Amino acid sequence: MKSDLKTRHGGKILADALAAQGVRLAFGVPGESYLPVLDGLYDLREQLRFIVCRQEGGASYMAEAYGKLTGEPGVLFVTRGPGASNGAIGVHTGFQDSTPMVVFIGQVPNEFAEREAFQEIDYRRMYGQMAKWVAQIDRVERIPEYVSRAFHTAVAGRPGPVVLALPEDALYAEAAVADVRRHHVVRPAPAPSALHELKTLLEAAQRPTGKVLTRFTASCTRFDNLAAGDYPELEDE
């Protein structure tokens, strides 16, 4: 662990992780189950606005609309139990419309888990069929890791909602942990820019494999022609 890392509580770590992912707008209804996160968001109010809504259903629709219009994950915060139930409608819409979303739900402290206390719900089971991934962050030092994976998952392949439950004790706990770099879209095939970069590297190599380089250069040339609107007749090779 780096010695220059500052110790932060879980709510502050989560707020900073959102800022590191490029989040500038979040929606939700404040709840006592994630008060440390609200403290962290308040500290970042100049760069990350938290839109306070009247009801979780409306908040989830706002986050879904934001994700649909921008292509960036819409961020939603709801409290446990009834809040999570009210917010499910927008999450279901996001799943069926392939809208990237990252949803944070307050959860009971781990010491009360499986006791049906404080409106506890198993969110893996509740949201399992309307989200791409549902997880719970039980350890404060893993918050940046989970947030990064959530954003990557939300935008990868077919976009959709990701749900993260936040046990209250993990948000009050403290840790010295680094933030994770901003997410990027993982594509199932190389982008044109990546192909051209590979071509440049192969051409500059001292001992390139001749046949591979020749066929790759021909493929890039054919791709450039197609991109320019030149569609020659296909021939069998």
N, C-alpha and C positions, 0 to 999 in steps of 0.2 A: 504494500500500500504506500502511495506517495505521502511523504511527510508534510507536504504543503497543502493537503486537502483540508478544508474546513469541516468541522462537525456540524451537521444540520439535522433537524428533525424530519420525519418522513414526509410531512405535509410540504415542507419547504423543498425537499428533494424532488417530490413529484411536480410541484409548480415549476421548478427550474428545468426538470426534464421536458415538460411541455414546451417551455420557451426554447430549449435546445432543438426540439423537433419542428420549430418554426410556427408554433401555434400563436395566433394573434387574437383569436376570438373563441370563447367557450360559453356554453349555455347550461342553465340548470336552476334548480330550486335548492337554496341552502338548507343543510340539515346538520344536526348535531353529530351525526356519525362520521363526518369528515371535516370537523372544525379546523384541524391543523392545515388542511389543504386550502381552506378559505383564507387563513392567515398568510400562507405562501402566495396565493394569488393576489392578495391585497398588496404585498410587497412589490409585485410586478405589475401593478395596475397601469403604469404608463406604457407598457409594451404588450400586455396581455389583458384584454377586457373580458370580464366575466359578466354575461348578461343574465340578470336575475329575472326569472320568470314566475308567473303566478301558479302554474300547475305543470307537473312533469310531462304530461302528454304534449302540451304546447312546446315545452322546451325540447323534447325529442324531435318534434317536427321541425323546429328551427335548426337543430343540428343536422338533421337529415337534408333539409333544403340547402344548408350551407355546403355540405359535402357534395351534393348533386350539382350545384352551380359552379363551384370552384374546382372540383376534382381533388381537393385536399380533405383529409378526414375531418368530419364535423365532430367536435368534442362535446360530450354531454356529462353532467354530474347530477346524480340523483341519490337520495338517501335510501336506506334499506327498507324492506317490506313494502308498504304502500307506494313509496316513491318509485321503487324499482318496478312495481306492477303498473303504475300509471305510465311510466316511460317506455314500457315494452311496445306500445303501439307504433311509435316512431322507429324503433329498432326493427320491428317486423317489416315495416315499409322499406327501410333501408336494405334489408336482406333481399326482399323480392325485387327491388329496383337496382340492386348492385351499387349501392351508395356507400362510399367509405365513411366509416364512423368509428370513433373510439369512445366507449361508454364506461364511466367510472361509477361504481355503486358502493356506498358505505356498507360495511359489514360488522357484525358483532365482534368483540375482542376474541382472540383464539381461546382464552380461558373459559369462555361461555359457549364454545362451538358444540353443536349437537345437543343442546339443552332446550331448544325452542325458546330462547330468551331474546328479548328486545327485537321482536319481529324478524327473527332469523329465517332466511330462505337459502336453500342450496341453489346458487345461481348457475352452476354448471348444468344442472338438470332443467332449471326454469328457462334459460336462454339457449340451451344446447341446439335446438332446431331453428333458431332464428339469428344465429351469429356464426361467423367463420371460426372463431376461437373464443373460449370462455376460460378464464383463469382467475386465481386469487393470489395476491401478493402477501405472503406470510412473513417475509423477512425484509426489513427496511433497506438493507444494503443491496437488494436486488431490484429495487424500484426502477432505476434507469434502464436496466436490462429488460424488464417486462414492458416498460413504456415503449422502448425502441422496437421490440418484437411486435407489439400491438400495432404500431403505425406501419411497419413493413407488411404485416399480414393484411391490414385493412386495404392497402393499395395494390397488393400483388395479385396477379392473375385476374380472376373475376373479383372486383372490389366488393366490400361488404363490411358489416359491423363487427367489431371486436369488443368484448366485455371484460373488464377487470374489476374484481371485487377487492375492497380495501378494508381489511380488518382494522379496527380502531387502534389497537395496541401497536400495530406496525407504523401508523401515522404519527404516534407520539414518541416512538423510539428514535434514537439518534444514531447516526453513522457518518463516517468520513468516506465518501465515495465520489468518484468522478462522474460527470455527465457523459452521455453518449452522443455521438455525432448525429446530425439530422438524417432521417430516413431517406431512402431513394426507392424508386420503382424498380423492382426486379423483373426483367423481361424474360419470357420463355425462349427468346431467340436473340442473337446479336443485333444491336441497333446499327443502322448504316454508318454512323460515326465510328463505332467500334470496329467495323469491318475495314474501313479506310485506315484507321490507326494500325490495325494488324498488317495491312498491306504495306504501310510505310516502314514498320519494323522489319518485315521480311525482306523488303528491298534494300534496307540498310544493313542487313545481317552479312557477316563475312562468309559464312558457310551455309547458306539456305539450301534446302532440298529443292533441287531444280524442278522436278515434276510438280511438286506441291505448289511452288511459287507460280509456275506457269498457269496451272489450272485456276489458282486463286485469283491471279491478275485478270484472267479471262472472265471469271465470274463477276468480279468487281466492274469490269468494263461493260458486261451485259447488264448489270444492275444500273449503272449510270445511264445507259441507253434507255432502259425502261423508265427510269425516273424522268428523263427528258421527253418522254412521249414517243420514243422510237420503238415500235413493236415489230421486230423482224419475224419472219416465219420460223417456227420451231423446227429444228431438225434433230433426228435421232443421232445420238453420239455412240 
